[in-house]
Amino acid sequence: MNDELKAEFKGMLDDSIKANLEEIVGKEIADKIEASLNNIRARSILEGRDIIGVDADTKIKFVQDIRNISRGEKAAYLESSDQTGGYLVPTEVHAGILRIAETVGIIARDSRRWPMGSDTLEIPRYTGAAMQGEYVGEDEEGDETQNDLGVARLNAKVWMLIYRIGNTLLSDANVSIADWLMTMAAEGMAYRLDREGFVGGTFVGSPFVGILQSPDVTVQTLAATLTGFEDLTVEEASNAIANLPTAALGKAAFYFHRSVWARIRAQKSGDNYVFGQSNLATLRRENGIQPVGEILGYPVFTTDVLPAYSTSGVSKKFGVFGNLELALAWGDRGPMEVAKSDSATVGGKSVFRANQTAVRFTHRHAITMQLPAAAVVLKTAAS
């Protein structure tokens, strides 16, 4: 390992970064961010490419401009934004952030992304049966095919991420710091997209309606006496699969909280596991979160945003089966904007007194149900 690479890893794993993160967002999220960054860099080394997709010079310019902004100096690389007083992140950096988000978030990767030219975008939503068309003779006119095209609206909201970074650390403008800044933004946005996409509308501050809350998504209530999250049976899983149109099954998958999947996969019938021990190699995705198992041939993915096993009980929604590419859409009203403050109080700490800079990333995006029939919500029985 050469000295430059060692320096990059040292920068990534610098104790001051980790300590700062833990104070702001807590140890669990800080560890996830560190692990994600380690994975991204390690994979880029093993595969001989830059998984973030942004060249070193661009990263250096990016972090140098953030340093300049922190000093009140002119940013030569970032484009000024008159509306907010911040700076627009360059297109290639924004694209790099989105690529990282796709490696750590399910919604960012699997749902359909729609670039938005304005804060509102109407997209088609088909609600009818399969369009079959008809056969016509050489001199015959065809009739209009049944058209059940509806409209789904993407209304962009402003997402914001704020964290503190030491001015001494920021002064060392290098690729590692740029990677860290981009990973922070990507991790935060990917997690929030997952939360909004799956359970939006169930918590304070949620501007979107997720799959579990959508009134248009089919809710499959488990049979009587199946009152716990762990009670998913082969029959119920089979019914969930049958609830999706055949055209939606190609990229369909099951989604649970990791603690729920731990209980489901532990089910036994005699000495045999109910859902078997699958060979996950055939279900692997090339990037990002990987399947942790399978149910009747469909991959299982886990996400911490879905209900945990500790909340198990009667009449509760707990899992999703569906094709997110068809079911859910998210609108990208990029690029991101970045701004700073050297006098704010963040996490109860004055950044001026701590010789730190508060960095704020903002991004406008939207989430909406695109084809509700392409997803099924699993719910426990009432008794």
C-alpha positions, 0 to 999 in steps of 0.5 A: 500500500503506497503512502498516498493511499495510507494517508487517505485511509488515515484521513478516513478513520481519523479519530477526531472525525468519528468522535465528532460524528458520534456527538452529533448523530450518535454512535450507531449512525457514526459507525454505519457512516464509517463502515460505508466509507470503508466499504466504498474505498475498499471496493474501489481499490479491489476493482481498480476503479473509483466507485464514487465516479468523481475524479481526484481533481474534482474532489480536491476542488470541491473540498477546497471550495468548502474550505474557502466558503468557511473562511468567507472567501470566494468559491471558484468551483461551486456555482453561487445560488442567489435564492439561498445564498449557498452554493450549488454542488457541481453536477458531477459531484451531485451524481457521485453523491447519488451513486453513493446513496444507491449503495447504502439505500434501498429506495435510492437504488430500487425505485424509479428516479425522475429528474425534476425541472421544477418543484412539481412534476406530474408522472403517469400512473396506470391503474387498469388491467393489461392493455391487450390491443386488438387485431385489425384487418387491412382496411379496418380502423382500430378502437381506442385501447382502454385507457386508465392512465392517471396522474401521480404528482411529485411535489419537491420538498427541501431536505437538509443535513447539517453537521460540524467539522473542525476547521483544522481538519477542513484546512487539509483539503484532500480526496479523503475529506471530499469522500467523507463529505460526499458520503455524509450527504449521501448516507443522510439522504439515502436513509431519509428516502428509505424512511419516507418511501417505506413509512412516510406519513407515520412520524412527525416531520414527514411530508410524503406518504410511504408504502405502509401508509398509502391507501392505494396499496393492497394490505394483506392481513395474515390469517387468524391467530397469526398475530406476530411479525414472526408468523409469516407462513409459506402460504401467506408469502405465496398469497402476497406473491399472487397479489402482484401482477405478473409483469411486476414480479420480475424485480419484486422482493420482500422487505423487513426490519432485520430483527423481523427477518431474524425471527422469520428465517428461524422458523422450523418444521421439525428439523427443517427451516421453513424457508430453507437455506438459500444460495444467495449468489443468484440473488446478489445485486451488483451494488449496494445493499445485498439480499439476506435470504429468499422466500419462494425464490424472491430475495429478502432485503432488510432495512432499519426503517421498517417496524422492528420486532420489538413493536410486534403485535396484533393488527400491525403492518410490518413488511412489504413485498413488491417491485419498487421500481414500478411501485414508487417514484422519487423526484430529483430536483438537484443539484444539491446546495452547500452552505456554511456557518462559523457562528451557529450552535449545532448539537448544543455546541457553538461552532465559533467557540469550538473552532469548527464550521457547520456545513449544511447540505440541502436538496429538493426531492419528492416521493410518490406512489407510482403504481400501487398495485406493484406492492403489497403490505403485510399486516398481522391478524387482529386476533 
